[in-house]
Amino acid sequence: QVRLVESGGGLVQAGGSLRLSCAASRNIFLASATAWHRQAPGKQRELVAAITRGGVTDYADSVKGRFTISRDNAKSTVYLQMNSLKPEDTAVYYCAADFPLLPRAWGQGTEVTVSS
């Protein structure tokens, strides 16, 4: 079983930046893909950004050009740099990782609130 621990959430004004971190208990390089999802109040969880083992990234249209996902294999940590934040980015952000032969691992979530 893999444990994921997110950090870095908080309250920020619109236009500000935050960097979320997701530390994995297993070498993140072994994951075929890692991703950040978010769930706003009253809405379904949605994919925000993903990165494959090979470094290919993908983003939701709503965050393209503002968010950047990256991975530090040596630290087994995945990051989400969020710039130009908007009130509609307010949500609980979850890290997820797909390791071979294991169910998808999820973190406990970190809350991001963007004030207008």
C-alpha positions in Angstrom: 0.0 0.0 0.0 1.2 3.5 -0.8 0.7 6.5 1.4 0.4 10.0 -0.1 0.5 13.1 2.0 -0.4 16.5 0.6 0.6 19.9 1.9 0.8 23.5 0.9 -2.9 24.5 0.8 -4.2 27.6 2.4 -5.9 31.0 1.8 -4.7 33.3 -0.9 -6.0 36.3 -2.7 -7.0 36.2 -6.3 -4.0 36.5 -8.5 -1.7 34.9 -6.0 0.3 31.7 -6.0 0.5 28.5 -4.0 2.6 25.4 -4.4 1.1 22.1 -3.4 3.3 19.1 -2.5 2.5 15.4 -2.4 5.0 13.1 -0.7 4.8 9.4 -1.5 5.8 6.6 0.8 7.1 4.7 -2.2 9.5 5.9 -4.9 7.3 8.1 -7.1 9.4 7.1 -10.1 7.8 3.7 -10.0 4.3 5.2 -10.5 3.1 5.0 -14.1 1.3 8.3 -13.5 0.6 10.8 -10.8 -2.0 13.5 -10.8 -3.8 16.3 -8.9 -7.5 16.3 -8.7 -9.8 18.8 -7.0 -13.3 18.9 -5.6 -15.1 22.1 -5.1 -18.2 22.3 -2.8 -21.2 20.7 -4.4 -19.2 19.6 -7.5 -17.7 16.4 -8.7 -14.0 15.6 -8.3 -12.1 16.6 -11.5 -8.7 16.0 -12.9 -6.5 19.1 -12.7 -3.1 17.9 -14.0 -1.2 14.7 -14.5 2.3 13.6 -15.2 3.5 10.2 -16.6 6.6 8.3 -15.6 8.1 9.6 -18.8 7.4 13.2 -17.9 4.4 13.8 -20.3 2.0 16.3 -18.7 -1.6 17.0 -19.2 -3.8 19.8 -17.8 -7.5 20.7 -17.5 -8.4 23.5 -19.9 -9.3 25.7 -17.0 -5.8 25.6 -15.6 -3.6 25.6 -18.7 -1.0 28.3 -18.6 -1.5 28.9 -14.9 -0.7 25.5 -13.2 2.4 23.4 -13.6 2.8 19.8 -12.4 6.3 18.5 -11.7 7.9 15.6 -10.0 11.1 15.1 -7.9 12.0 11.5 -8.0 14.8 11.8 -5.5 12.3 13.2 -3.0 9.4 11.0 -4.1 7.3 14.2 -4.3 5.0 15.6 -6.8 4.3 19.3 -7.0 1.5 21.5 -8.3 2.6 25.1 -8.8 -0.5 27.3 -9.1 -0.2 30.8 -10.3 -2.8 33.5 -11.1 -5.3 31.9 -8.9 -8.9 32.6 -9.3 -11.8 32.2 -6.8 -13.1 29.3 -9.0 -9.9 27.4 -8.1 -11.2 27.1 -4.5 -11.4 23.4 -3.7 -9.9 20.5 -1.9 -7.0 19.3 -3.9 -6.1 15.6 -3.9 -3.0 13.8 -5.1 -3.3 10.4 -6.8 -0.7 7.9 -8.0 -0.9 4.7 -10.0 1.6 2.1 -9.0 1.8 -1.2 -10.9 -0.3 -4.0 -9.4 -1.8 -1.7 -6.8 -5.1 0.2 -6.5 -4.9 3.9 -7.2 -3.5 5.7 -4.1 -5.1 8.9 -2.9 -4.0 11.5 -0.4 -6.2 13.0 2.3 -6.5 16.3 0.5 -5.4 19.8 1.1 -7.7 22.8 1.0 -7.2 25.8 -1.2 -9.3 28.9 -0.8 -8.9 31.8 -3.2 -10.6 35.1 -2.1 -11.8 37.7 -4.5 
